[in-house]
Amino acid sequence: MTQQLRCVIMRGGTSKAVFLKEGDLPADEAERTQTILAVFGSPDRRQIDGLGGADPLTSKLAIIGPPRPGDPRALGTHLTYTFGQVEITHPEIDWLSLCGNISSAVGAYGVYEGYVTPQEPVTEVRVFNTNLNRVLTIEVPVEKGRPLEAGTYAVPGVPGTGARILYSVLLSVPFIGPWLASLLFGGEFPTDAIIPRLFVLHVLFLPGLVIGAITVHLVLLVLHKHTQHRGPLAREDNVVGRYFWPGQVFLSSGLFFLTAAVLAVIGGLFQINPIWLYGPFEASVVASPAQPDWYVGWLDGALRIFPPFEPVILGITIPSVFAPGIVLPGILFTIVALWPFAEARLSKDRAEHHLLDDPWDHPVRLATGLAILTVFGVLTLAGGNDVLAFYFGTDVHTLTVLFRWLSLILPVVVWVVAWRFALARRGAGEGTAPGPDDPETEGRRPGSAVRRNAAGGFEEVES
């Protein structure tokens, strides 16, 4: 028996979806699921009998309904929107994720279907999204009463998604977030005002910051001296090394000229990122899935896997972006910054030190450092969950749940393993050295040595 169902296939950005009206679907949840699976031809890897794209990433669904006046969270909205991603190997629909590309198309769909009266040049469509239980504000370019379907959009000089991530994080700060974001970006993102701000940042503030950091480094170097590896002459109260002149000067100068030579060869003979083959950055032609810049990959991963939790404190709703975007990085970087001072205070060790420690000399320090690095590693992988899902043939939701558990369990496991390893290594006498009472053997490891005897042979002696 064939069942007729109205639908619209619409593209948004680099994605497309099947748009269905909520009133055309069965009210029963089980029947609704079966109807949607039939529309997409699932479960079937090729989805021959349906509108699916033979992959969960290309089998997207948007269910559009009227506004919900009885829900206080949906006040002032024009329509209700539910996003779904249909599986191809088993009869399931992922309702927990959300697609920004399809969300942008919902605004145009709302104008087409009369949910909102079009206004030129831009129509603002307020949408209540049931996946996040949040209101989305979508701006739709309109001309002659219809959404613009052709054209491109670009943020000059700001490729990638890193700027968007930073803007969202700043915007989430309670009370002062909008002012912080506006101060850096010059208004609501995207805006061309960010270009002169980035220019000043790169030609004035960053060079000044580098010069200041190098100056502070040199001052600290004069005051505290270099650390050094344990050795026959090295002690905690001295510094063993080459003289600044002429040894260190010639060594540093040689390294400078070698580096300059390698860069000159690369710049003259090797082709890297031939941008003339791709043209200017245009958001509408970026390949999907697109990833953030490497230095905010871990931050994007935290935003992707953190649950949509929005507590209300003193009548203020804390955005879900605030915890993974501000609180988590703040905790991790604060631990790293304050660790040396906290360790010195707890151990009551205020003495001068010039000898480097082996990692296992301080088990808690080693374990904590590796655990923090593990957190960053898991979050960075989570930032590419859509890419991993594509290449490994799984769904994004499964990887999201997996990375949530890994971000909680794996750092603890790494901490325990590293701590036990350091204790065992230290207990075995590895990395220990005689105390300062024996300056002749300061820094030497216990063991044996080989010397030549009068007969021309070799014999083993205690070192």
Order of alpha helices (4+ residues) and beta strands (2+ residues): beta-beta-alpha-beta-beta-beta-alpha-beta-beta-beta-alpha-alpha-alpha-alpha-alpha-alpha-beta-beta-alpha-alpha-alpha-alpha-beta-beta
